[in-house]
């Protein structure tokens, strides 16, 4: 005995300008042929495709929002740490300024220091991303991570770090040698 399948899908090919009229006519014709037939809402293929991928688009949006939130929190953390470093080193910055360091020297110092610290996080992060990708490929048959993503991510994090430390570094460069050396 063949399984009883009452779920039937009809596919009609029409000119784009005729779609709505044909959908309405198709529903009327099918109801005339069998009045007991239950018709779901007739849809075009583009509507079906949009409905099918709606969850995927929502998930991509949520993942992008989470990534943006993490980047924002990372930038806040870097800026907070840089502000703390500036406050803790206020006296040494003033001494450097007093012995001839220019504002651009102080700015470059904090930017270079932050670049090295961020690089110290990017290198192990890249290695861990590759290791995680290998594990996912082996155990879950996931595709290989495109190698272009790693340098793009590294450059994005370096830029984020440099932008996040820019404000505190500019404040450090503005420290007056007289004020900094007199404060305790």
N, C-alpha and C positions, 0 to 999 in steps of 0.2 A: 504494500500500500504506500502510495506517495504521500509525503507530508502535506497537510492542508495549509497552504500559504495564501492568506487573504490580503497580504500587504503587497500591492502592485504599484509600481512606479511607471508613469507615462512620461515619455520625453518627446517633445514636439520641437521641430526646427522651424523657425520663422524669421522673417526679416525683422530687424530691430524695431522699426516703426510700427510693426503689427503685433508686438508681444502682448500688450495689455488686452487688445481685442480678442486675440486667439485664446488667451488664458480664460477669459470670460466665456467665450463660445465653447471651449473644451469642457468646462464645468457644466454648462447647460446640456451639451450633447451627452455626457456621461450620466447625468441625472435622468435624462429622457430614456436612455437605454436600460438603466436599472435604478429605480427609485429608492431601493434599500441601500444603495451604495453610500458609504460615508467618505466624503471627500475632505481631506485636510485643505488648509489654505493653499491654493495654487501659487507657486513661486517660480520666478525665473532662475536660471542657473547661477547668475551672479548673486542673487539673493541667497540661494542655498549655500554658495561658497562663502559669502560673508558671514552667514549664521554659523557655518562649520568652523571657521577660523576665529570667531569672536573670542573664545576662551584663550586662544594663543595670543591674540593681540592684547588682551587684558593682562596676561601673565608677563608679557614683554614690558608692558607699561609699568607694572608693579616692580619688576626687576630693575628697570631703569631708574625708577624713583628711589628704590633702596640703594642703588649704586650712587646716585647723586647725593642722597642723604649721608652715606658713608664718606664720600669725598668732602662734603661740607664739614662734617665732624672732624675729619682728618685735618682740614685746613684750620679749623678753630683750635685744634690741639697744637698744631705747629705754631700758630700765632701766639697762643697762650704761653707755650714754652719759650718762644723767642722773647716775648715781653718779660718773662721771669728772668731770662739770661741777661737782658739789658739792665733790668733793675739791680740784679746781683752784681753786675760788673760796672756799674755806673762810675765808681771811683777809678777803676783801671782804664776805662774809656777816656775819662778826663785826663788821666796821666798821659795816655797815648797822644791825646790831642795837644797837651801842653808841650810834649817833646817833638811835635812836628807832624803828627798824622793828620791828614786832611779829612774832610767829611766823606769824600769818596773812598778813602782808605778804610774807614770804619764801616761804611756801607758794604764794600767788597768783602771785608773780613766776615761779617755776619752772613752775607749771601754765600760765601765759600764754605763756611762752617755748616750752614744748613744744607748745602748741596752734598757735603760729605755724609751728614747724618741721614739724609733721605736716601742716598746711595746705599748706605749700610742697611736700610730696610728693603730697598728694591732688589738687591742681589739675592738675598735668601728668599724673598717673595717670588722671584722669577724661578728659582730652583724648585721651590715648593709647588708652584703652578705647573711646572713640567712634570714633577713626580706625581701630582694628583691627576694630571691628564693621562699619564701612563697607566695609573691604577684604574681610572675610569674606562680607558680603552680595553684593558685586560679583563676586567670583571663585568662591565656593563655594555661592552661593544659600542662605546661612544666614539665619535670621529676624533681625529687628531686635532689638537689646538693649532689654528693657523699661526705660524711663526711670526707673522707680521704683528699680531696682537701684543706680543711681549715688548718689543721696542716702542710701540705706540703707547702702551700703558706706562712704561718707564718714563718716557718723555712727558706724558701727561702728569705723572706724579712729581717729576722734577719741576715742571712749570708751576704746579699747584704749590709745592713747597717754597719756591722762590717768590711767588705772589703772596703767600701767607706770611713770610718773614719780612716782606718789604716794609710794612708799616712799622714794626718794632725796630728794624734796622735804620729806617729814616729817623726815628726818635733817638736812637743811639748816636747817629751821626750829628744830631743837633745838640748833643750835650756840650755845654760850655766847659772848658777846662777849669775855669776859676770856680764855678759852682760845684762841679763834680769833686774836685780835690778838697774843698772845704767841708763837704758833707761827710758824715760818718756812716 
